[in-house]
């Protein structure tokens, strides 16, 4: 495999290509030849392709378009106007060239008429024949050059518009308000970036084709009137009726396309939600349920696509039949007026209608593209008008206090009724919505250390969000006042990690400073992590930090804040994410000493930190109820309540040993522990894009074979071939019959009518079989696309968690389910359809030429085919590589955009919007330079293909000029059909090229559709009845590896857990704690040894039964968008009474009362709930599952003391009769356990009752306990 490097290097072709090409080179695209030649010598890399000119770069294009957009943003259709007016010069030039092409195109029928008249004249000479041949050649060359240049300019214009709008979408995303971010779910925003923006590329060509169709129709009927008189008026009437019919069908198709896009958004949103929570789904064996749920959304989409394809088929039928009926009616009136057809009249008419037929054939596709693009542009336009941050109340000053904030703040606003003509920067706040922060008045001095405390949902995090300008206010009242003196560093409660190296995550775009960097590592306790990571600070962090523990992610975000060297530090519950003594070090050494003199605002549940604060702010119900020193605030009753809860729960608290500095363990840290952590090692992270970078070379034949087998197989192919051949016979049969008809002299009215009837039979049959072809192809293509989608979903949901999902970024997976799937749903259908008809037309027209001109034309045809083969091979070497590079360069755009959406509050807090926008523009420019190179090489290929086709075209016309006087009708047929040869072959070659690129999408989807299932799902063993009954667990000499080439994560583990025993598990990061739980669920398979539950070896069980029988409560609570009922009972197995009872049992009574009971809406990821509420819902869901064995993986991390108390109480009562294994987060969470298991380096170091371990002062657990006891004083 040739792995293309995305890193920009010095372009290899810069010396030659830096000079602008001359006029002839630009016109004929000769400047592309060096790149093509290089591609035939070596696989292309990014640095081999010339960079974009400054004016073509996305930043420049955005600035131009944004200026126009600001002018027209209050008008109707502002984005349309901006796209046109910004590039009006390019539009003017390209439309002039298109006009010239149309004129040269319409000159073709005139040349046929004059040539046939010349042939019919007995006084023609050899010199005049060469003169006519030269004129025809010049017209053909002029036609080819104008067409190819107009096509190139329209496509490049589409790329320019795409780049400008893409930057606009990114810029808007960086500034959208919280409410707008809720309105546009992640899947919908990704669809805008992946699908909607893509449709702008085809818009210009489609619009130009539709705009110039009336010109072609008008010129055609003008010429017809000049040639055959008033007979054409009847045909003109038929044409008008046909266009009206198509207009109505087009409106129908437009409405269906809107519905298709809504259905696609819903499916994408569901897929994104499912695969972002795949660990929860697999741990609970919910694959079948979520597969069926997603496929139901897909079924709705498929039904709409099928309906839309039927309308497209009717649309195609109407457009194909309109010229045919027009010709039939015109000829009928012509013979009714007692005229006889002559070869000159006949083939002039045929030539004109061939032009109309060619335009009409492509028009359904263009109309479809316009409909899709129109909907997409309006969706983008609507997004660009969503509400932005209301940060106008923030004043940045360089004097006075660090922070001053005064006012009332909200999260929600009135729904924005989108109306560009009435758009305003802000919308009024709904008066009925209660404020989140009420009458806040706070001043924080420079260098002050402030802690904010309070119960869950008291408004602590919202206060920081208000300081950052993330909240909204009521514009009908006095606006709030926020003054900031200095720059801000922000550490959020939920760690946001970039898919970059550890070092780059810390630098966050700032220049490297050695001392500052080392200090950041030291005071965020990351030095030991750097030492044990395989590549140290250069270690690539996987998507969302998949190869890091929660504590490591938190400390990296702290290091990022420290390195920024800001004036103000806003820290949201940082201490809860790290273990106690690390938290103590951070408070005492980092915040109090290293950041001495800086302004610090710390939200915390650890009251221990309050003794170091200059001031404490106590919040309750969105208000500041008390502030002052620790002595001042102790007098407050609310503080006393919080303190009593804290003291009760914290007296024996200690975190599990996540910190690698614990001296009590006295254990060396080994690289393998970190490599194995979370199932992602060096190789996995380095291979994150393994399925994105497809192999060099063409698509394999097996891929095509598999597609056609899925697409109905041989019989369907044969059926379509028969239909296409019949359609082609009908088309050329009508022309051959016309040649026969016009070659007859002095026919009677009845004889003309007889000829007309036969001609009408052929022409109407052509439309009928074209309709059948479209319907059958669309039906099977959509079915095939759906089969691929279904297989992908089935294989993905059952794919191994560690070996697949923690290696492949979600952005890559979603790329398959959106962009590539869209190609299979719609695009590949039209390509195959055009390929069928183009190949058949080429074969038929070639045979007619051969048999009509004796065998004179065979040699030119053979020369032509050989030349096409050589040119195509020369071109495809570059095209395949450029397509590969284009695919590779596109994924970083999507991944970076997705990453940005997830970290908006961090980016905005650090004021990094411009940096991220610049990164986005660079990603776009890298991708666009490849796209432009693709376009240039494709245009070069089409140009050369057209010139090559002149071999046949001129040969046929030469035969007519020199040998055609004996039969003018046959000469007219040859001239007409000869133009079909090059047009159909060019169309076929273009379709083949397009098909190869589109089949890469099929190949990539197919790769995902063939992912191996987890081994346990292949077992056919029947369910073990009534298992497990008691919950005995016996782990015997268990050895587990994350991958075969890694050292064991568990090394001969031996543990026996009796029925209903509660076991707490402690150990440092990478010790193997999580590996135990993953092994029990067989997410990781044992290399040797065994696990038996109630005497049954779990390796013999079907995974579904195993995971249905065990419940795992994860540290990161998993919620799906929907109702509380759906989240508690995803499988709909319980009554509402059961759900209410369990909700009350799990301390969710307040949620039921405050909201809408079980119908309470849960937003995406449960963002409208607190962390504690989300975890309580997860526990309630576990209670409803009624498993005999419960696995709890740090379920109370990042939870305040009060909520943790509720959770622990619920766990102890609800799971009283269950066997429970708890991975410890705080020591108090496991002190009630029957036994404690201490794991290090995959081995059970200690396993006994807590009191017995504490009695042994040399035990590891005793050391942990004493350290926690020392760290527990206020």
ABEGO torsion letter per residue (X at the ends): XBBBBABBBBBAAAAAAABBBBAAAAAAGAAAAAAAAAAAABBBBAAABBBBBAAABAAAAAAAAAAAAAAAAABBGAAAAAAAAAAAAAAAAAAAAAAAAAAAAAAAAAAAAAAAAAAABAABBAAAAAAAAAAAAAAAAAAAAAAAAAAAAAAAAAAAAAAAAAAAAAAAAAABBAAAAAABBAAAAAAAAAAAAAAAAAAAAAAAAAAAAAAAAAAAAAAAAAAAEAAAAAAAAAAAAAAAAAAAAAAAAAAAAAAAAAAAAAAAAAAAAAAAAAAAAAAAGAAAAAAAAAAAAAAAAAAAAAAAAAAAAAAAAAAAAAAAAAAAAAAAAAAAAGBBBBAAAAAAAAAAAAAAAAAAAAAAAAAAAAAAAAAAAAAAAAAAABBBBBAAABBBBABEBABBBBEBBBABBBBBBBBAAABBABBBBBAABBBABBGBBBBBBBGBBBBBBEBBGAGAAAAAAAAAGABBBBAABBBBBBBBBEBBBBBBABBBBBBBBAAAAAAGGBBBBAAAAAAAAAAAGAAAAAAABAAEAABBBBBGGAABBAAAAAAAAAAAAAAAGBABBBBBGAAAABBAAAAAAAAAAAAAAAABGBBBBBBBABAAAAAABABBBBBBGGBBABBEBAAAAAABAAAAAAAAAAAAAAAABBBBBABAABAAAGBBBBAAAAAABGGBBAAAAAAAAAAABBBBEBBBAAAAAAAAAAAGEAAAAAAAAAAAAAAAAAAAAAAAAAAAAAABBGBBAAAAAAAAAAAAAAAAAAAAAAAAAAAAAAAAAAAAAAAAAAAAAAAAAABBAAAAAAABBAAAAAAAABAAAAAAAAAAAAAAAAAAAAAAAAAAAAAAAAAAAEAAAAAAAAAAAAAAAAAAAAAAAAAAAAAAAAAAAAAAAAAAAAAAAAAAAAAAAAGAAAAAAAAAAAAAAAAAAAAAAAAAAAAAAAAAAAAAAAAAAAAAAAAAAAAAAABAAAAAAAAAAAAAAAAAAAAAAAAAAAAAAAAAAAAAAAAAAABBBBAAAABABBBBBGOBAAGBBBBBGBBBBABAABBBABBGBBBBBBBGBBBBBBEBBGAGAAAAAAAAAGABBBABEBBBBGGBBAAABBAAAAAAABBBBBABBBBBBEBAAAAABAAGABBAAAAAAAAAAAGAAAAAAABAEAABBBBBGGAABBAAAAAAAAAAAAAAAGBABBBBBGAABGBBAAAAAAAAAAAAAAAAABBBBBBBABAAAAAABABBBBBBGGBBABBBBAAAAAABAABAAAAAAAAAAAAABX
